[in-house]
Amino acid sequence: QVQLVESGGGLVQPGGSLRLSCAASGIILNIAATSWYRQAPGEQRELVATITSGGGTTYADSVKGRFTISRDNAKNTVYLQMNSLKPEDTAVYYCYARGIGSAWGSWGQGTQVTVSS
């Protein structure tokens, strides 16, 4: 089993930046991909970005060019660098890891990001 802990959320002005972290512990060698999702009040949870064990990355169209997902294998941590933030980026951001063939999945507890002047 894999445990995930997010950090780095907070309040930022429009145009600002934040970096979210997702620290993994447990049987981390079996992680096939790690994703960031977000959920705004009254909205469905949406996929923001994914990084695979091979290093491939994908992004939602709404964040392309502004957000970057990366990882530090030595620290067992995945990051989401968020630049040029907009009020519509306001949401709770969740980290999600899945195993090979989606045999298992694990969610973090979420971290709040608020973009407001």
Secondary structure, DSSP 8 states (H G I E B T S, - for coil): -EEEEEE--EEE-TT--EEEEEEEEESGGGEEEEEEEEE-TTS--EEEEEEETT--EEE-TTTTTTEEEEEEGGGTEEEEEE-S--GGG-EEEEEEEEEGGGS-EEE---EEEEE--
